[in-house]
Amino acid sequence: MLKLNKYDITNEIKFSKLKKYLCVLFVFLQFSTFAFANSKDSISTTYNNGEFVSFTKIWVKAPAKVMNRVIDDFLYQTKYDLDALMLWGLKGLKLRSEKDEIIVFNFKTTEYDKKNDLIKATGEVIVPKVIRFPEIHVNSNMLKKTSADGKVNVSINVLYSDAFLAKTTGDFNMIPVDEKGCYISLETKVKFGWFFNIFVTKYTFTHIMEWRFKTLMNNLKDEAEKRQTVK
C-alpha cells in the first residue's frame, strides 16, 4: 500500500480545497451568466419562406399588477379611443403620416365591432415615389388570458387586410417575477401582401417594423414604471 508523506497529504488537502473552490466558482459564473442574459432587453428577427418572425423581451421595473392595468388600458383604447392611445401606447411609432424615406403609415381610425369581437382599423400606406394605398382596412382581434400564477397572454390575430398584410399574428406575454418587476415579451409573425412582399427584405423589415415593435414595448414599460413611481 502506497504511503503518503506529510508533504503529499498537505498538497492533497490543498488540491481538494481548490477543487471545491473551482466548483463553487463555476456554479456562481453559470448563475451570473444566466441572470445577466435574462436581465438584458432583447430583440431579434428571423425570415423564412416569406414570413418575418420578431421576438422582443423587456424588463419592467414595476409589479405585475401595475403592468396588468397598463395592458387593460391599451386594449380598451385600441378599441374605443385611438387618439388617446397615440399619446402613450403608440407614441413615437410614426403612425400619423410622419415623413419617412421607406414607407409612410397613416393610422386613421379604429372601430370596435363588439358582436364579432373585431377591431376594424382604417389607414393609409405610402411608398414614397412608388405607390400610395389611400384606404387600407385591417380587421383583427385581441384576446387576453390570465393564468392562475398571474401570467398574462394577449393573442393578436389579423383576420382580414386589403393589400398590406397577408398574415399577421402577435403573442404578447407578461411574466410576474416579484414586487420589483416583471418581464414582457412580444412575438410577431408577419407576411406581407403580394406588392409589399416584393420589396420588403429583412433589412427593410428592420427599418419599417422591428423598431416599431421595440418602441411599442418600451412605451408599455415606460407607462408602467411611471405609474409605479407616481404611486
C-alpha positions in Angstrom: 0.0 0.0 0.0 1.3 3.4 -1.0 2.0 5.7 1.9 1.7 9.4 1.7 4.2 11.6 3.5 3.3 14.8 5.3 4.1 16.9 2.2 1.8 14.8 -0.1 -1.0 14.9 2.4 -0.8 18.7 2.7 -0.8 19.1 -1.1 -3.8 16.7 -1.3 -5.8 18.8 1.2 -4.9 22.0 -0.7 -5.9 20.4 -4.0 -9.2 19.2 -2.5 -10.0 22.7 -1.3 -9.0 24.1 -4.7 -11.4 21.7 -6.4 -14.2 22.8 -4.1 -13.4 26.5 -4.7 -13.4 25.9 -8.5 -16.7 24.1 -8.3 -18.3 26.9 -6.3 -16.8 29.5 -8.7 -18.2 27.6 -11.8 -21.7 27.4 -10.3 -21.5 31.1 -9.5 -20.4 32.0 -13.0 -23.1 29.9 -14.5 -25.7 31.5 -12.4 -24.4 35.0 -13.1 -24.3 34.4 -16.8 -27.9 33.1 -16.7 -29.1 36.1 -14.6 -27.3 38.6 -16.8 -28.6 37.1 -20.0 -32.2 37.2 -18.7 -31.9 40.7 -17.4 -31.0 42.3 -20.7 -33.6 43.6 -23.1 -33.5 41.9 -26.5 -35.0 42.0 -30.0 -34.4 39.8 -33.0 -35.9 38.9 -36.3 -35.7 35.8 -38.5 -37.0 35.4 -42.0 -38.2 32.1 -43.6 -40.4 31.5 -46.6 -41.9 35.0 -46.8 -42.6 35.2 -43.1 -40.8 37.6 -40.7 -40.7 36.4 -37.0 -39.7 39.0 -34.4 -39.2 38.5 -30.7 -38.8 41.3 -28.2 -38.3 40.9 -24.5 -38.1 43.7 -21.9 -37.7 44.0 -18.2 -40.2 46.3 -16.5 -39.4 47.9 -13.1 -43.0 47.7 -11.9 -45.0 44.9 -10.4 -47.3 42.7 -12.5 -50.5 44.3 -11.0 -49.4 47.7 -12.4 -48.4 46.3 -15.8 -51.7 44.4 -16.0 -53.6 47.7 -15.7 -51.5 49.2 -18.5 -52.3 46.2 -20.7 -56.0 46.7 -20.0 -55.9 50.4 -20.8 -54.0 49.6 -24.1 -56.6 47.1 -25.1 -59.5 49.4 -24.2 -58.1 52.4 -26.0 -57.3 50.3 -29.1 -61.0 49.6 -29.4 -62.5 52.9 -28.3 -60.0 55.8 -28.1 -57.2 55.7 -30.7 -56.3 59.3 -30.2 -55.6 58.8 -26.5 -53.6 55.7 -27.3 -51.4 57.7 -29.7 -50.3 59.9 -26.7 -48.6 57.0 -24.9 -49.0 53.4 -26.2 -48.4 54.3 -29.9 -46.2 57.3 -29.2 -43.2 57.7 -31.4 -44.2 54.9 -33.8 -44.7 57.3 -36.8 -48.2 56.2 -37.5 -49.8 59.5 -38.4 -48.2 60.4 -41.7 -44.8 61.4 -40.3 -42.1 61.7 -43.0 -40.2 58.5 -43.8 -38.0 57.5 -46.8 -39.1 53.9 -46.9 -42.7 53.7 -46.0 -45.3 56.1 -44.6 -48.2 55.0 -42.4 -51.3 56.9 -41.6 -53.3 55.0 -38.9 -56.6 56.9 -39.2 -59.3 55.2 -37.1 -60.4 52.1 -35.3 -64.0 50.9 -34.7 -64.9 48.1 -32.4 -67.4 45.5 -33.5 -68.4 44.1 -30.1 -70.7 41.4 -31.6 -68.0 39.8 -33.6 -65.1 40.9 -31.3 -63.4 42.7 -34.2 -61.2 45.8 -34.2 -61.7 47.4 -37.6 -58.8 49.7 -38.5 -58.6 52.1 -41.4 -55.4 53.6 -42.7 -53.2 54.7 -45.5 -49.8 53.3 -46.7 -47.5 55.2 -48.9 -44.2 54.0 -50.5 -42.6 57.4 -51.4 -42.3 58.0 -55.2 -43.6 54.5 -55.9 -47.3 53.9 -54.8 -50.0 55.0 -52.5 -52.8 52.9 -50.9 -55.2 55.6 -49.6 -57.7 53.3 -47.9 -56.4 50.1 -46.3 -58.7 48.1 -44.0 -57.4 45.7 -41.3 -59.7 43.6 -39.1 -58.2 42.0 -36.1 -59.0 40.7 -32.6 -57.1 40.7 -29.3 -57.8 38.0 -26.7 -56.5 38.4 -23.2 -56.0 35.4 -20.8 -54.7 35.5 -17.3 -53.3 32.3 -15.6 -53.6 31.3 -12.0 -50.0 32.2 -11.4 -50.5 35.8 -12.6 -49.1 35.4 -16.1 -50.9 37.3 -18.8 -51.2 36.4 -22.5 -52.7 38.6 -25.2 -53.1 37.0 -28.6 -53.4 39.3 -31.6 -54.7 38.0 -34.9 -55.2 39.9 -38.2 -58.2 38.3 -39.8 -58.5 40.5 -42.8 -56.4 43.0 -44.7 -56.7 44.6 -48.1 -53.3 44.6 -49.6 -50.7 45.5 -47.0 -50.7 42.3 -44.9 -51.3 38.7 -46.0 -51.0 37.2 -42.5 -50.1 38.7 -39.1 -50.2 37.3 -35.6 -48.8 38.5 -32.3 -48.2 36.8 -29.0 -47.8 39.1 -26.0 -46.8 37.8 -22.6 -46.4 39.3 -19.2 -44.5 37.2 -16.6 -44.5 38.3 -13.0 -41.2 38.0 -11.1 -41.6 39.9 -7.8 -42.8 43.2 -6.4 -39.8 44.9 -8.1 -40.7 44.0 -11.6 -41.9 41.7 -14.4 -40.9 40.7 -17.9 -43.0 41.5 -21.0 -42.4 39.8 -24.4 -43.8 40.0 -27.8 -43.5 37.5 -30.7 -44.9 38.6 -34.0 -45.3 36.7 -37.3 -45.8 38.9 -40.4 -46.4 38.0 -44.0 -46.9 40.9 -46.4 -49.4 41.2 -49.3 -48.1 40.5 -52.8 -46.9 44.0 -53.6 -45.1 44.7 -50.3 -43.6 41.2 -50.3 -41.6 42.1 -53.4 -39.5 44.9 -51.8 -39.6 44.1 -48.1 -36.3 42.4 -47.3 -35.0 41.6 -43.8 -33.1 44.8 -43.8 -36.2 46.8 -44.9 -38.3 45.0 -42.3 -35.9 46.1 -39.6 -36.4 49.7 -40.6 -40.1 49.6 -41.0 -41.4 47.1 -38.5 -38.9 45.8 -36.0 -38.0 49.1 -34.4 -41.7 49.8 -34.0 -42.2 46.6 -32.1 -39.4 47.6 -29.7 -40.8 51.2 -29.4 -44.2 49.8 -28.6 -42.8 47.6 -25.8 -40.8 50.4 -24.4 -43.9 52.6 -24.3 -45.7 49.9 -22.2 -42.7 49.7 -20.0 -42.4 53.4 -19.5 -46.1 53.8 -18.7 -46.0 51.0 -16.1 -42.8 52.5 -14.5 -44.3 56.0 -14.5 -47.5 54.7 -12.7 -45.4 52.8 -10.2 -43.3 55.9 -9.5 -46.4 58.1 -9.0 -47.9 55.5 -6.7 
